[in-house]
Amino acid sequence: MSHVADQNKKKESTMSKLCAMRMITLFLLPAVAVGCATSAKGPSDAEQVGALLGVWKAGILAKDVNKIMSTYSEAFSHDGYEYDAESKAALREYIEGSIDEGNFDDVEVEIESADITIDGSNANIYPIDFSTYQGTVSIELIATQEKGGWRFTDMMIEGL
């Protein structure tokens, strides 16, 4: 065989390998993309509600009204015997007043034993123990899944 024939054979072999690699890439790339799209799941609803509860607790321990309020929905409302906060703005006033009165001083918030029950786009979180020098109250939070994620839409306080 001549030197030219050897070079032509090597070129054909290289081109065949290159063509095979392109074909494999064409078939594998969509499969990998679909696999990535279906296997990349975010946190579950329970994990998202748990994270929201963690932010809420951190805000209370820091007496940070803005952080606490970031966990509540604009649609928050409550009209009950334990406190009256018919809107998020009224709840803010209630929390600010409670902080000013010392009700958040040396507070302990126990969320570890709270059950998170999810039913569709609603979640109930209960019991949350909120303890100060004045005693302990139990809190139930209601969360709703909104466009921006889970937010608290109601809160019941037992023992006030």
N, C-alpha and C positions, 0 to 999 in steps of 0.2 A: 504494500500500500504506500501510496505517496504521502508526503507530508501534508499536502493540501487536503487529501481525502480524510486524514486523521483530524484535521482542524474542522472540517465540515461535519464529521461525525460528532465531535465534542460540542459544536454549536447546536446541532439538532438535539443532543441529549440535554444540554442546558435549557434550550427553548421548551422541550417537553416537560422538564421539571418545573420551569417557570409557569407554564400553562397549567400544570396540575396544581401548583400552589395557588394560583388565582382561582381555579375552580373550587378548591377546598375553602378558600377564604370567602367566596361568594355564598357557599352553602352554610358555613359555620357562623359567619357574622350575624345574620338575622337570628339564628338560634340562640346565640350568646346574648344578643340584645333582648330577645323575648324572655330568656331565662332571668336576666337581670331585672327586667321590668316586673316580673311576677314574684321574684323571691325577695325583693327589697320592700319589706313591710315596716311601717312605723310602729310606734308603741301602741299597745291595745288601749281601748277606752278606759279600762280600769287603771292602767298605768298613767294615762293622761290625767284622770281625776285624782289619782294619788299624788301626782306632781303638783297639781293645782292646790291640793290640800297642804302640801309641803310649803308652797309659797305663802299661803294664807297663815300658816303657823309661824313661819319666819317673820312675817310682817307684824304679827301680834307680839312675838317675843321682843322685837326691835321697837315696838310702839310706833311703827311706820304706817301712818294712815294711808299714804299713797299706795304702798305695797299691798296692804290689806284690800283696799278698794279696787285694785287692779284685778282681783280674783272675782269680783262681782259683775254681773251683767247689768247693762243699762236698763234691762227689763225687770230688775229686782223689785219685788214688792212684798210687804208683809203687813198684815193687819191682825194682830193677835193680842192676847191678854198679857203676854210676858213683856212685850215692848211694842212700840208703834213706829214703824218705818215704812211708810207707804211707797217710798221710792229710794233709789240709790242715794240721792242727795240727802234725804232724811236719815238714811242709815249712816252716812258719813257723819252727820251731826251727832247721832247717837254714839258712834264709836269715839269721836273726838271728845264728847262730854264724858264718856266712861274713862278715857285716858286721863283727862283733866281731874276727875274725881279720885284717881289713884286705883281704879279697878283693873289696871293692867300692870301695876307694880308687883314685882316678884311673882308674876303669873307662871303657872305651869300648864301646858297644853299637851294632853295625852291623846295622840291620834293612832297609835300603834294597834290598839284593839278595836278601832272603828271598823265596822263592816261597810263595804262599798257595794251597793246593790244597783246594778244597771238594768234598766228596762227601756230599750230603744234609745231615744235621745235624752232620757232623764236618768239621773243617778241620785240615790239617797246615801248619805254618809252619816252613820250613827253607831254608837255614841261617841262623842268627843267630850272628854272631861276637861273643863276649864276651871282651874283652881287658883284662888288668891287667899290672902289672909282672912277674907270674909267668908270663905267656904268654897264649895264646888258646885258648879252648874253643869248640866249635860246639854250639849248642843247637837242639833241635827241640821245638817246642811243639805239643800237640794240643789243639784247642778243640772244644767241643760246644755246640750251640745249645740253651739251656735256656729256661724260661719268662721269665726276666728278661733274656735276651739271651745272647750268646756268652760263655763262660768257659773257661779252660784246665783240662783234666782230667788231663793227663799232660805230662811234660817229660823229654826225654832229653838228657844232657850228655855229649858226646864229648870226650875229652882230659883228663879229670881225673886 
